[in-house]
Amino acid sequence: MIPTHNIHEMIYLIRGQKVMLDEDLAKLYHVHTKRLNEQVRRNRKRFPDDFMFQLTAEETGFLRSQNAALKKGRGEHRKYRPLAFTEQGVAMLSSVLNSERAIEVNIMIMRAFVRLRQMVSLNRALAKRLAALERRLTGHDTDILHIYQVIQDLSGPARIGFKPAP
């Protein structure tokens, strides 16, 4: 259906939370963004602030300029700033969209979020082990220290499957 790595590319780090934007979710669910947001507004009680929030103008501008995630130009702009859904908000969407497609897509998205958590956890464990190794290194172990630095660079947060934003 949809490769998990494609879903990972739709997950952003905004305000310290991993979120998906309404526009990306609408594409996955095969609905118009406007219709998805209508359903959210009709069921607002199901989406508290820790499930969903609207991006600020600054965040929207950042996404537009840094990641080209949002289109800009005549006929391409949106009337309202995007909505960002946390993992719990994405799970709630399947109940308000109420379609087979929504259920299938939600399962895939939940798996992507779980995979990201596993990768972050693995990254933390690796960072701890590397830090312990670094403490044991002496000035004579420059080759090992160089290898350590390369591994540390490769295991940084930019490589774990989501796009950081402000």
C-alpha positions in Angstrom: 0.0 0.0 0.0 2.2 2.9 1.3 5.8 2.2 2.1 6.6 2.9 5.8 9.6 5.1 4.8 7.2 7.4 3.0 5.2 7.8 6.1 8.3 8.5 8.1 9.1 11.4 5.8 5.7 12.9 6.7 6.4 13.0 10.4 7.8 16.3 11.6 9.2 17.4 15.0 7.3 20.5 16.0 7.2 21.9 19.5 9.1 18.9 20.7 6.4 16.5 19.4 6.3 14.1 16.5 3.4 15.2 14.3 1.8 14.7 10.9 0.2 17.6 9.0 -3.4 17.6 7.9 -2.4 17.9 4.2 -0.2 14.8 4.3 -2.9 12.9 6.2 -5.5 13.9 3.7 -3.4 12.5 0.9 -2.9 9.2 2.7 -6.6 8.9 3.4 -7.5 10.0 -0.1 -9.7 12.9 1.0 -9.4 16.6 0.5 -7.7 18.5 3.3 -10.7 20.7 3.6 -12.9 17.6 4.2 -10.6 16.2 6.8 -10.5 19.5 8.7 -14.3 19.7 8.5 -14.6 16.3 10.2 -12.1 17.5 12.9 -14.1 20.7 13.5 -17.4 18.7 13.8 -15.7 16.4 16.3 -13.6 19.0 18.1 -14.1 17.4 21.6 -12.2 14.3 20.3 -9.1 16.4 19.6 -7.7 18.1 22.7 -4.6 20.3 22.4 -2.3 17.3 23.1 -3.8 15.4 20.1 -3.8 18.3 17.6 -2.8 22.0 17.3 -2.7 24.6 14.6 0.7 25.8 13.4 1.7 29.4 14.0 2.4 31.7 11.1 6.1 31.3 11.9 6.0 27.5 12.0 4.1 27.5 8.7 6.6 29.8 7.1 9.5 27.7 8.4 8.0 24.6 6.9 7.4 26.3 3.6 10.9 27.7 3.3 12.9 24.9 4.8 11.2 21.7 3.7 9.0 22.8 0.8 6.3 21.0 2.7 3.7 23.6 2.0 3.0 25.1 -1.4 3.1 28.8 -1.9 1.7 30.9 -4.8 -1.5 32.0 -6.3 -4.1 29.2 -6.1 -1.6 27.0 -4.1 -2.0 28.7 -0.7 -4.3 27.7 2.1 -6.8 29.9 3.7 -5.9 28.5 7.2 -2.7 27.5 8.8 -2.1 23.7 8.8 -3.2 21.4 11.7 -0.6 19.2 13.2 -1.7 15.8 14.7 0.2 13.9 17.3 0.1 10.1 17.3 -3.0 10.1 19.5 -4.6 12.7 17.1 -3.9 10.5 14.1 -5.4 7.5 15.9 -8.5 9.6 16.6 -8.9 10.5 13.0 -9.8 6.9 12.0 -12.9 7.2 14.2 -14.1 10.5 12.7 -13.3 9.5 9.1 -15.0 6.1 9.5 -13.8 4.4 6.3 -11.9 1.2 5.5 -9.2 3.3 4.0 -8.9 5.3 7.2 -8.5 2.2 9.3 -5.9 0.7 6.9 -3.9 4.0 6.8 -4.1 4.4 10.6 -2.6 1.0 11.2 0.3 1.8 8.9 0.8 5.2 10.6 0.7 3.7 14.0 3.4 1.2 12.9 5.5 4.1 11.6 5.2 5.9 14.9 6.1 2.7 16.8 9.1 2.2 14.5 10.3 5.8 15.2 10.0 5.2 18.9 12.1 2.0 18.6 14.7 3.9 16.5 14.9 6.7 19.1 15.2 4.2 21.9 17.9 2.3 20.0 19.7 5.6 19.3 19.6 6.5 23.0 21.0 3.1 24.0 23.7 3.4 21.3 24.6 6.9 22.5 25.0 5.6 26.1 27.3 2.8 25.0 29.3 5.2 22.9 29.6 7.7 25.8 30.9 4.9 28.0 33.4 3.9 25.3 34.6 7.5 25.0 35.2 7.7 28.7 37.5 4.7 28.5 39.5 6.0 25.6 42.9 7.6 26.2 44.9 10.0 24.1 46.7 7.1 22.4 43.5 5.8 20.9 43.0 8.5 18.2 41.9 6.0 15.5 39.3 4.6 17.8 38.2 8.1 18.8 37.8 9.0 15.1 35.7 5.9 14.5 33.6 6.8 17.5 33.0 10.3 16.1 31.9 8.9 12.8 29.5 6.5 14.4 28.2 9.3 16.6 27.6 11.5 13.6 25.8 8.7 11.7 23.5 8.0 14.7 22.4 11.6 15.2 18.7 12.7 15.3 18.6 13.9 11.7 18.9 10.2 10.6 16.0 8.7 12.5 13.3 9.2 10.0 11.5 12.5 10.8 12.0 16.0 9.8 12.9 18.5 12.6 11.1 21.8 12.6 11.1 24.7 15.1 
